[in-house]
Amino acid sequence: MMPAENPIPRVSSTKSSGQLLKRIYDWVLSWADTPYGVPALVLLGFAEASFFPIPPDVLLIALCLSRPRCAMRYALAATIGSVSGGVLGYGIGYGLWSVAADWFYLYVPGFTPQLFQYVGDLFTRYDFWTVFAAGFTPIPYKVFTISAGAFGVNLPIFILASLVSRALRFYLVAGLLRLYGDRARSFVERYFNMLTMLALLLVVVVLVIWNFFPHN
């Protein structure tokens, strides 16, 4: 399975839903074999941050494997698209959630009223770190972008946390594939989510140590 904050979701147990997602997945991958792979990656990152079910990691991996020397460029494209889409998601939550909520709960993988409220409770306590964790780890990013707007998270904080976390995530994927090529693919696909969680834990430990010990 491709590494992603929200692996290809199973919205329904019906065969038709699974077939639809498989067609979308294959369509996303097909852009890696065209001259439009980078624009497609930007648009995919943009759309996935608010409603699209397939994460940009899927296309990012395919592009990095096909042209390893351009891996950092692909990571930049994914970051730009994802953070820009996150701002759109924030805008949806901030200005349209009262009329769009039912549609998202029904049609967008990862959205439930219970999860939305849970994320809102996290925002009231952690602000920056909630967005950072969502952008860097397997937690569905789109849930957090829209929730951030709906619960009135400070917009500059939201953008900064999204930029840092999304860049770390995509550059880590691209860097591994740039250095090790196809040899890293199975590792990335199998263990990347665990790797990002460990990286997040390391950041938290460093911050706790920094705040615990006196320093000049």
C-alpha positions, -999 to 999 in steps of 0.1 A, spaced: 0 0 0 12 35 -8 22 57 22 -4 83 29 -21 101 56 -53 84 44 -46 52 26 -71 45 -3 -103 47 17 -130 21 17 -161 44 17 -184 15 11 -182 -22 12 -199 -24 -22 -180 -36 -52 -189 -5 -73 -172 18 -47 -141 -2 -47 -140 -3 -85 -144 35 -87 -116 41 -63 -94 17 -82 -101 36 -115 -93 69 -98 -61 54 -84 -50 41 -117 -59 75 -134 -37 93 -109 -8 70 -115 -11 74 -153 0 110 -151 35 99 -141 40 87 -177 31 120 -193 48 154 -197 22 168 -173 33 149 -142 43 179 -122 12 200 -128 -9 169 -120 10 165 -88 3 201 -78 -34 197 -86 -36 164 -68 -20 178 -37 -44 208 -39 -76 186 -43 -66 160 -17 -63 186 10 -100 192 9 -120 165 -8 -101 141 -32 -97 105 -19 -62 97 -34 -32 112 -16 -4 129 -35 22 104 -22 10 80 -48 20 102 -78 50 116 -59 65 81 -55 59 72 -92 75 104 -104 105 101 -81 112 66 -93 109 75 -129 132 106 -126 152 104 -93 172 135 -101 140 156 -100 128 142 -67 133 174 -48 114 193 -74 85 169 -71 85 173 -34 83 210 -38 54 207 -62 35 184 -38 41 208 -10 29 238 -29 -2 220 -41 -10 205 -7 -6 237 14 -26 257 -12 -53 232 -11 -52 233 27 -60 270 25 -90 262 4 -101 236 29 -97 262 56 -119 285 36 -146 258 32 -146 252 69 -146 289 78 -173 302 54 -192 272 40 -193 245 66 -229 252 77 -241 244 42 -214 219 31 -212 196 61 -238 171 51 -222 167 16 -188 161 31 -201 136 57 -218 116 29 -193 117 1 -158 125 14 -138 96 29 -126 103 64 -153 127 75 -177 118 103 -195 141 128 -177 123 156 -142 128 141 -150 164 132 -159 172 168 -129 153 181 -105 173 159 -122 205 170 -114 196 206 -78 191 197 -76 225 180 -89 242 212 -59 227 231 -30 224 207 -35 246 176 -1 244 158 6 209 168 -27 195 157 -22 209 122 15 198 122 6 162 132 -22 161 106 1 173 78 31 150 87 15 118 98 -11 93 84 -40 113 99 -64 124 71 -52 159 63 -85 171 47 -104 166 80 -80 190 97 -79 217 70 -116 221 70 -119 217 108 -93 244 113 -115 269 94 -147 258 111 -132 261 145 -115 294 138 -78 284 141 -55 313 136 -48 313 98 -11 322 99 -5 294 124 -24 270 102 -4 279 71 29 277 90 21 243 105 9 230 72 40 242 53 64 227 78 47 194 81 38 189 45 73 198 33 89 174 59 66 146 47 71 150 10 108 158 11 114 127 33 97 105 7 115 122 -22 148 121 -4 146 83 3 137 76 -33 164 100 -46 191 83 -26 180 46 -29 157 45 -59 136 14 -63 153 -3 -34 136 21 -11 102 17 -26 91 -14 -5 104 3 26 85 35 19 53 17 10 54 -6 41 70 15 68 66 52 59 36 58 82 55 43 111 85 64 102 66 96 102 50 88 136 85 82 150 98 114 136 68 133 151 76 116 185 112 127 182 102 163 176 79 162 207 107 147 229 132 173 218 107 201 226 99 186 260 136 184 268 142 219 256 114 233 278 123 212 308 159 221 311 169 257 318 188 274 290 201 309 283 
